[in-house]
Amino acid sequence: MLIGIVFVAIIIFCTIYFYPKKITNYPSNGIDIVAFGDSLIEGVGATQGNDLVSQLSKQIGRPIINLGKAGDTTSDGLARINQLDEYKPKVVLLLLGGNDYLKKVPITETRKNVSQIIQNIHSRGATVLLLGVRGGILQDRFETEYETLSDVYNTAYVSDVLEGLLGNAQYMSDAVHPNDNGYNKIMMRVAPELKKLIE
């Protein structure tokens, strides 16, 4: 019994270590690193230069184009995805969905919109770093959805970026937006994944 468990554990370890998840368009021939999303990308709640995108840029030592727009739902994001036409994206950090939850957009519509956005980004030859958001206070309806989207489209992925921050005044400027410290916490989780995609 014990030998069987050890054998299975070795197989799982080898599968993960030697056959890492394939990321679509990695390595990308693009140039620009772009952050596309809602207020969490725009940086609502942070002081100047301490938003997520600015902190990430400092951490990796490269500029990141901020295409965040407060209030955007996934539908709004899909409607303005052609803003990427102005750039040659290498990696696009995608963070949308929180406003869908707040505005009670059906989860099927959220999934469809995020799928179309990812496909659009992939068609440009860029890799996607999908950033998960929480879809509920007591129960996270989005966690499985975003994990599945990442698996289906082979994106890099960071789960629920607000994990451990919501409800904690040390990290939040209001009920839904982090402060400088909160954005730093998110940055520390996102930066390692982003670095893998630009090395």
Backbone as CSV, one residue per row, in Angstrom:
resi,resn,N_x,N_y,N_z,CA_x,CA_y,CA_z,C_x,C_y,C_z
1,MET,0.834,-1.204,0.000,0.000,0.000,0.000,0.870,1.257,0.000
2,LEU,1.822,1.287,0.934,2.708,2.444,1.048,3.546,2.614,-0.216
3,ILE,4.003,1.498,-0.770,4.810,1.557,-1.995,3.984,2.142,-3.139
4,GLY,2.704,1.748,-3.193,1.805,2.261,-4.234,1.615,3.761,-4.117
5,ILE,1.442,4.249,-2.883,1.257,5.683,-2.647,2.501,6.454,-3.043
6,VAL,3.664,5.927,-2.662,4.935,6.574,-3.014,5.106,6.618,-4.531
7,PHE,4.761,5.528,-5.200,4.887,5.454,-6.658,4.008,6.506,-7.329
8,VAL,2.761,6.600,-6.871,1.831,7.600,-7.433,2.367,9.006,-7.190
9,ALA,2.901,9.264,-5.996,3.448,10.579,-5.669,4.618,10.926,-6.589
10,ILE,5.456,9.932,-6.871,6.600,10.159,-7.773,6.121,10.481,-9.174
11,ILE,5.111,9.760,-9.646,4.559,10.009,-10.986,4.002,11.421,-11.077
12,ILE,3.251,11.833,-10.060,2.669,13.180,-10.052,3.769,14.227,-10.051
13,PHE,4.795,14.021,-9.212,5.907,14.976,-9.141,6.603,15.088,-10.487
14,CYS,6.888,13.964,-11.115,7.595,13.971,-12.396,6.759,14.628,-13.484
15,THR,5.447,14.390,-13.444,4.565,14.997,-14.443,4.579,16.508,-14.328
16,ILE,4.507,17.001,-13.098,4.501,18.447,-12.882,5.863,19.056,-13.167
17,TYR,6.923,18.385,-12.714,8.267,18.955,-12.825,8.808,18.878,-14.243
18,PHE,8.633,17.755,-14.889,9.237,17.560,-16.201,8.312,17.928,-17.356
19,TYR,7.023,18.016,-17.095,6.069,18.369,-18.142,5.190,19.521,-17.659
20,PRO,5.780,20.707,-17.511,5.006,21.853,-17.038,3.919,22.231,-18.043
21,LYS,2.916,22.913,-17.555,1.802,23.317,-18.397,2.286,24.121,-19.599
22,LYS,1.780,23.756,-20.761,2.129,24.485,-21.978,1.331,25.782,-22.018
23,ILE,2.000,26.893,-22.248,1.351,28.198,-22.319,1.255,28.611,-23.786
24,THR,0.056,28.927,-24.237,-0.151,29.342,-25.623,0.696,30.561,-25.955
25,ASN,1.386,30.488,-27.081,2.237,31.569,-27.610,3.496,31.831,-26.788
26,TYR,3.850,30.915,-25.899,5.095,31.094,-25.144,6.212,30.286,-25.801
27,PRO,7.371,30.908,-26.037,7.672,32.332,-25.820,7.109,33.199,-26.946
28,SER,6.603,34.353,-26.573,6.007,35.261,-27.540,7.068,36.140,-28.184
29,ASN,6.844,36.456,-29.451,7.760,37.359,-30.171,7.362,38.818,-30.014
30,GLY,6.325,39.076,-29.213,5.881,40.454,-29.011,6.890,41.276,-28.238
31,ILE,6.554,42.524,-28.052,7.464,43.473,-27.387,6.872,44.009,-26.085
32,ASP,5.616,44.420,-26.147,5.010,45.153,-25.029,4.385,44.239,-23.975
33,ILE,4.515,44.650,-22.726,3.795,44.021,-21.624,2.611,44.932,-21.316
34,VAL,1.414,44.376,-21.368,0.192,45.172,-21.219,-0.657,44.598,-20.089
35,ALA,-1.187,45.486,-19.265,-2.149,45.087,-18.236,-3.515,45.607,-18.667
36,PHE,-4.472,44.699,-18.808,-5.793,45.042,-19.339,-6.850,44.620,-18.335
37,GLY,-7.683,45.569,-17.930,-8.691,45.189,-16.948,-9.493,46.346,-16.400
38,ASP,-9.945,46.182,-15.168,-10.834,47.150,-14.541,-10.091,48.022,-13.527
39,SER,-10.771,48.422,-12.459,-10.182,49.349,-11.481,-8.975,48.763,-10.761
40,LEU,-8.913,47.436,-10.642,-7.762,46.826,-9.973,-6.504,46.958,-10.820
41,ILE,-6.665,47.040,-12.125,-5.534,47.321,-13.008,-5.266,48.819,-13.052
42,GLU,-6.323,49.614,-13.143,-6.145,51.069,-13.165,-5.429,51.534,-11.902
43,GLY,-5.743,50.886,-10.771,-5.058,51.214,-9.531,-5.867,52.028,-8.546
44,VAL,-7.191,51.948,-8.632,-8.057,52.676,-7.701,-7.735,52.243,-6.271
45,GLY,-7.543,53.230,-5.402,-7.237,52.958,-4.003,-5.781,53.125,-3.645
46,ALA,-4.914,53.203,-4.654,-3.471,53.341,-4.413,-3.040,54.791,-4.533
47,THR,-1.947,55.135,-3.873,-1.339,56.440,-4.075,-0.505,56.393,-5.357
48,GLN,-0.114,57.560,-5.828,0.620,57.646,-7.085,1.856,56.737,-7.096
49,GLY,1.931,55.885,-8.104,3.096,55.021,-8.266,3.089,53.761,-7.438
50,ASN,1.999,53.526,-6.685,1.939,52.331,-5.833,0.801,51.391,-6.207
51,ASP,0.240,51.596,-7.385,-0.769,50.686,-7.892,-0.097,49.378,-8.306
52,LEU,-0.888,48.378,-8.639,-0.364,47.057,-9.001,0.577,47.122,-10.194
53,VAL,0.164,47.805,-11.252,0.962,47.847,-12.478,2.290,48.546,-12.245
54,SER,2.278,49.663,-11.533,3.522,50.386,-11.243,4.468,49.546,-10.398
55,GLN,3.923,48.870,-9.388,4.765,48.032,-8.534,5.335,46.839,-9.310
56,LEU,4.529,46.254,-10.181,5.016,45.158,-11.018,6.138,45.621,-11.934
57,SER,5.954,46.797,-12.523,6.949,47.352,-13.433,8.288,47.535,-12.725
58,LYS,8.245,48.059,-11.518,9.475,48.226,-10.737,10.110,46.878,-10.424
59,GLN,9.276,45.907,-10.096,9.768,44.588,-9.690,10.477,43.866,-10.828
60,ILE,9.936,43.971,-12.040,10.535,43.249,-13.170,11.509,44.095,-13.964
61,GLY,11.546,45.396,-13.666,12.486,46.284,-14.346,12.134,46.572,-15.796
62,ARG,10.845,46.509,-16.110,10.393,46.779,-17.473,9.092,47.566,-17.432
63,PRO,8.861,48.427,-18.438,7.602,49.183,-18.451,6.414,48.270,-18.732
64,ILE,5.286,48.600,-18.140,4.035,47.878,-18.384,2.975,48.912,-18.756
65,ILE,2.331,48.692,-19.876,1.278,49.600,-20.339,0.003,49.316,-19.553
66,ASN,-0.565,50.362,-18.953,-1.749,50.207,-18.115,-3.005,50.556,-18.916
67,LEU,-3.788,49.539,-19.240,-5.067,49.736,-19.923,-6.223,49.344,-19.001
68,GLY,-6.109,49.762,-17.747,-7.180,49.513,-16.789,-8.213,50.614,-16.857
69,LYS,-9.475,50.246,-16.692,-10.562,51.234,-16.696,-11.565,50.869,-15.623
70,ALA,-11.669,51.728,-14.623,-12.566,51.481,-13.497,-14.002,51.287,-13.967
71,GLY,-14.661,50.314,-13.381,-16.059,50.063,-13.678,-16.306,49.089,-14.807
72,ASP,-15.258,48.711,-15.532,-15.442,47.828,-16.677,-15.920,46.437,-16.271
73,THR,-16.934,45.952,-16.973,-17.327,44.562,-16.902,-16.551,43.809,-17.988
74,THR,-16.717,42.504,-18.042,-16.059,41.754,-19.116,-16.599,42.178,-20.474
75,SER,-17.868,42.548,-20.525,-18.464,43.027,-21.776,-17.805,44.330,-22.222
76,ASP,-17.563,45.241,-21.268,-16.872,46.501,-21.583,-15.460,46.221,-22.073
77,GLY,-14.791,45.284,-21.422,-13.434,44.939,-21.835,-13.405,44.394,-23.246
78,LEU,-14.353,43.525,-23.553,-14.431,42.962,-24.900,-14.673,44.056,-25.934
79,ALA,-15.481,45.041,-25.571,-15.807,46.122,-26.501,-14.610,47.014,-26.818
80,ARG,-13.611,47.044,-25.914,-12.460,47.922,-26.162,-11.142,47.137,-26.338
81,ILE,-11.246,45.854,-26.614,-10.045,45.039,-26.739,-9.155,45.508,-27.888
82,ASN,-9.737,46.206,-28.861,-8.934,46.683,-29.983,-7.973,47.806,-29.608
83,GLN,-8.007,48.241,-28.350,-6.969,49.165,-27.877,-5.593,48.517,-28.008
84,LEU,-5.572,47.198,-28.022,-4.299,46.488,-28.177,-3.704,46.674,-29.572
85,ASP,-4.502,47.182,-30.516,-4.002,47.414,-31.872,-2.819,48.378,-31.890
86,GLU,-2.741,49.233,-30.869,-1.684,50.246,-30.813,-0.349,49.669,-30.352
87,TYR,-0.354,48.409,-29.950,0.850,47.815,-29.375,1.181,46.485,-30.042
88,LYS,2.346,45.960,-29.692,2.728,44.611,-30.112,2.922,43.798,-28.844
89,PRO,1.813,43.309,-28.288,1.894,42.682,-26.967,2.670,41.374,-26.940
90,LYS,3.493,41.262,-25.933,4.215,40.024,-25.639,3.454,39.230,-24.591
91,VAL,3.081,39.933,-23.514,2.279,39.353,-22.436,1.152,40.327,-22.112
92,VAL,-0.048,39.794,-21.941,-1.172,40.619,-21.495,-1.674,40.054,-20.174
93,LEU,-1.595,40.863,-19.136,-2.185,40.507,-17.847,-3.657,40.866,-17.938
94,LEU,-4.526,39.904,-17.719,-5.964,40.107,-17.897,-6.685,39.965,-16.565
95,LEU,-7.333,41.050,-16.146,-8.032,41.050,-14.858,-9.392,41.726,-15.021
96,LEU,-10.406,40.914,-15.235,-11.779,41.386,-15.372,-12.720,40.371,-14.729
97,GLY,-13.877,40.842,-14.305,-14.892,39.940,-13.765,-15.509,40.405,-12.465
98,GLY,-14.759,41.186,-11.690,-15.297,41.650,-10.408,-16.555,42.476,-10.564
99,ASN,-16.588,43.329,-11.574,-17.779,44.159,-11.792,-18.944,43.347,-12.343
100,ASP,-18.638,42.250,-13.019,-19.709,41.354,-13.454,-20.445,40.809,-12.238
101,TYR,-19.658,40.401,-11.229,-20.272,39.887,-10.007,-21.102,40.967,-9.322
102,LEU,-20.528,42.164,-9.186,-21.228,43.251,-8.491,-22.499,43.671,-9.224
103,LYS,-22.490,43.554,-10.558,-23.660,43.956,-11.362,-24.560,42.771,-11.704
104,LYS,-24.268,41.622,-11.084,-25.094,40.429,-11.259,-25.210,39.971,-12.713
105,VAL,-24.111,40.082,-13.437,-24.061,39.560,-14.805,-24.064,38.034,-14.719
106,PRO,-24.854,37.352,-15.541,-24.860,35.876,-15.513,-23.462,35.320,-15.732
107,ILE,-23.115,34.293,-14.969,-21.767,33.742,-15.026,-21.454,33.176,-16.414
108,THR,-22.483,32.715,-17.112,-22.258,32.197,-18.468,-21.796,33.314,-19.405
109,GLU,-22.321,34.518,-19.204,-21.908,35.657,-20.030,-20.478,36.078,-19.699
110,THR,-20.159,36.067,-18.404,-18.795,36.392,-17.984,-17.810,35.418,-18.618
111,ARG,-18.108,34.128,-18.545,-17.235,33.114,-19.119,-17.052,33.323,-20.624
112,LYS,-18.143,33.582,-21.313,-18.095,33.776,-22.764,-17.235,34.982,-23.122
113,ASN,-17.416,36.082,-22.395,-16.658,37.303,-22.682,-15.167,37.120,-22.433
114,VAL,-14.829,36.511,-21.299,-13.414,36.288,-20.989,-12.797,35.351,-22.024
115,SER,-13.549,34.340,-22.443,-13.059,33.426,-23.485,-12.710,34.185,-24.758
116,GLN,-13.608,35.079,-25.171,-13.392,35.837,-26.411,-12.207,36.791,-26.278
117,ILE,-12.050,37.383,-25.113,-10.914,38.283,-24.894,-9.602,37.498,-24.972
118,ILE,-9.560,36.344,-24.316,-8.344,35.524,-24.356,-8.020,35.122,-25.790
119,GLN,-9.020,34.679,-26.530,-8.794,34.272,-27.917,-8.294,35.435,-28.770
120,ASN,-8.822,36.621,-28.518,-8.372,37.809,-29.253,-6.899,38.090,-28.966
121,ILE,-6.532,38.003,-27.700,-5.138,38.254,-27.315,-4.224,37.199,-27.930
122,HIS,-4.646,35.962,-27.892,-3.845,34.887,-28.481,-3.670,35.080,-29.985
123,SER,-4.700,35.596,-30.639,-4.613,35.808,-32.088,-3.562,36.853,-32.443
124,ARG,-3.145,37.633,-31.471,-2.116,38.650,-31.668,-0.718,38.095,-31.401
125,GLY,-0.638,36.833,-31.035,0.653,36.207,-30.772,1.175,36.426,-29.366
126,ALA,0.330,36.950,-28.478,0.741,37.241,-27.103,0.347,36.107,-26.168
127,THR,1.064,35.996,-25.060,0.667,35.078,-23.995,-0.261,35.825,-23.036
128,VAL,-1.087,35.069,-22.352,-2.034,35.654,-21.398,-1.682,35.206,-19.987
129,LEU,-1.628,36.164,-19.083,-1.531,35.870,-17.657,-2.883,36.241,-17.062
130,LEU,-3.721,35.232,-16.858,-5.072,35.440,-16.359,-5.040,35.596,-14.843
131,LEU,-5.630,36.690,-14.365,-5.677,36.963,-12.931,-7.102,36.742,-12.444
132,GLY,-7.266,35.827,-11.519,-8.589,35.491,-11.029,-9.143,36.527,-10.069
133,VAL,-10.464,36.619,-10.040,-11.155,37.512,-9.108,-12.213,36.707,-8.371
134,ARG,-12.599,37.206,-7.222,-13.572,36.484,-6.402,-14.986,36.787,-6.877
135,GLY,-15.801,35.757,-6.986,-17.191,35.924,-7.396,-18.146,35.573,-6.281
136,GLY,-18.015,36.259,-5.153,-18.912,35.988,-4.026,-18.212,36.221,-2.702
137,ILE,-18.975,36.527,-1.681,-18.410,36.782,-0.359,-18.200,35.466,0.395
138,LEU,-19.254,34.682,0.526,-19.164,33.428,1.266,-18.678,32.277,0.393
139,GLN,-19.067,32.300,-0.869,-18.669,31.249,-1.801,-18.144,31.883,-3.082
140,ASP,-16.998,31.416,-3.548,-16.388,31.976,-4.751,-16.884,31.217,-5.983
141,ARG,-17.839,31.814,-6.699,-18.403,31.171,-7.883,-17.448,31.221,-9.073
142,PHE,-16.428,32.087,-9.004,-15.552,32.279,-10.155,-14.323,31.372,-10.161
143,GLU,-13.926,30.848,-9.005,-12.660,30.129,-8.913,-12.560,29.001,-9.940
144,THR,-13.563,28.138,-9.962,-13.548,27.029,-10.913,-13.628,27.529,-12.344
145,GLU,-14.420,28.572,-12.578,-14.574,29.119,-13.926,-13.236,29.609,-14.480
146,TYR,-12.505,30.357,-13.683,-11.238,30.922,-14.160,-10.170,29.843,-14.305
147,GLU,-10.166,28.886,-13.407,-9.223,27.767,-13.535,-9.487,27.000,-14.826
148,THR,-10.772,26.786,-15.114,-11.139,26.071,-16.333,-10.741,26.859,-17.569
149,LEU,-10.988,28.166,-17.560,-10.596,29.009,-18.694,-9.089,28.944,-18.915
150,SER,-8.339,28.966,-17.830,-6.882,28.882,-17.938,-6.459,27.552,-18.540
151,ASP,-7.123,26.482,-18.129,-6.789,25.150,-18.648,-7.176,25.008,-20.121
152,VAL,-8.359,25.496,-20.466,-8.848,25.364,-21.842,-7.975,26.136,-22.824
153,TYR,-7.570,27.352,-22.429,-6.817,28.210,-23.348,-5.318,28.243,-23.053
154,ASN,-4.880,27.428,-22.106,-3.453,27.324,-21.781,-2.830,28.683,-21.470
155,THR,-3.420,29.368,-20.507,-2.872,30.642,-20.060,-2.066,30.423,-18.781
156,ALA,-1.197,31.359,-18.477,-0.621,31.414,-17.140,-1.749,31.899,-16.219
157,TYR,-1.652,31.629,-14.927,-2.800,31.901,-14.064,-2.377,32.183,-12.626
158,VAL,-3.019,33.211,-12.049,-2.917,33.489,-10.616,-4.346,33.527,-10.092
159,SER,-4.658,32.686,-9.129,-6.020,32.626,-8.603,-6.342,33.869,-7.781
160,ASP,-7.648,34.052,-7.549,-8.205,35.150,-6.749,-7.177,36.123,-6.166
161,VAL,-6.958,37.222,-6.880,-5.912,38.170,-6.473,-6.229,38.882,-5.162
162,LEU,-7.491,38.879,-4.763,-7.867,39.539,-3.510,-7.906,38.576,-2.320
163,GLU,-7.428,37.377,-2.536,-7.424,36.382,-1.459,-6.634,36.890,-0.251
164,GLY,-7.268,36.859,0.915,-6.618,37.298,2.141,-6.616,38.798,2.361
165,LEU,-7.163,39.547,1.409,-7.158,41.009,1.526,-8.528,41.568,1.892
166,LEU,-9.583,41.008,1.309,-10.928,41.530,1.536,-11.280,41.532,3.024
167,GLY,-11.810,42.664,3.473,-12.216,42.789,4.868,-11.096,43.140,5.824
168,ASN,-9.882,43.279,5.305,-8.732,43.602,6.148,-8.294,45.044,5.884
169,ALA,-8.555,45.921,6.852,-8.264,47.344,6.682,-6.781,47.627,6.469
170,GLN,-5.924,46.690,6.836,-4.488,46.857,6.635,-4.141,46.856,5.142
171,TYR,-5.015,46.198,4.354,-4.714,46.034,2.934,-5.734,46.664,1.988
172,MET,-6.866,47.131,2.518,-7.926,47.638,1.649,-8.194,49.121,1.885
173,SER,-8.413,49.843,0.781,-8.754,51.263,0.891,-10.260,51.445,1.024
174,ASP,-11.021,50.488,0.501,-12.472,50.445,0.673,-12.895,48.975,0.571
175,ALA,-14.170,48.733,0.364,-14.660,47.354,0.399,-14.112,46.474,-0.719
176,VAL,-13.746,47.081,-1.851,-13.335,46.258,-2.999,-11.973,46.618,-3.590
177,HIS,-11.385,47.734,-3.156,-10.112,48.159,-3.735,-8.984,48.129,-2.703
178,PRO,-7.859,47.535,-3.063,-6.713,47.505,-2.148,-6.092,48.894,-1.969
179,ASN,-5.317,49.039,-0.902,-4.471,50.215,-0.728,-3.065,49.842,-1.215
180,ASP,-2.092,50.689,-0.959,-0.726,50.421,-1.426,-0.220,49.059,-0.945
181,ASN,-0.472,48.758,0.348,-0.018,47.480,0.907,-0.716,46.293,0.243
182,GLY,-2.005,46.464,-0.037,-2.757,45.400,-0.681,-2.258,45.119,-2.086
183,TYR,-1.999,46.186,-2.824,-1.474,46.006,-4.183,-0.087,45.363,-4.144
184,ASN,0.666,45.667,-3.094,1.979,45.036,-2.958,1.837,43.533,-2.753
185,LYS,0.844,43.140,-1.966,0.592,41.713,-1.741,0.245,41.017,-3.062
186,ILE,-0.596,41.671,-3.865,-0.961,41.097,-5.160,0.263,41.021,-6.062
187,MET,1.046,42.085,-6.074,2.245,42.128,-6.907,3.187,40.979,-6.596
188,MET,3.346,40.666,-5.317,4.263,39.603,-4.916,3.806,38.234,-5.411
189,ARG,2.508,38.074,-5.625,2.000,36.816,-6.172,2.086,36.789,-7.698
190,VAL,1.890,37.936,-8.320,1.847,38.000,-9.787,3.244,38.044,-10.405
191,ALA,4.157,38.763,-9.773,5.494,38.984,-10.352,6.218,37.694,-10.743
192,PRO,6.234,36.656,-9.898,6.957,35.433,-10.291,6.399,34.796,-11.563
193,GLU,5.081,34.841,-11.720,4.455,34.268,-12.920,4.763,35.111,-14.149
194,LEU,4.759,36.420,-13.979,5.054,37.316,-15.086,6.502,37.153,-15.529
195,LYS,7.404,37.036,-14.573,8.821,36.887,-14.903,9.068,35.655,-15.756
196,LYS,8.346,34.569,-15.485,8.510,33.349,-16.281,8.176,33.590,-17.741
197,LEU,7.232,34.482,-17.999,6.757,34.700,-19.360,7.615,35.665,-20.162
198,ILE,8.466,36.425,-19.467,9.285,37.418,-20.188,10.759,37.052,-20.211
199,GLU,11.128,35.969,-19.553,12.537,35.568,-19.532,12.956,34.958,-20.870
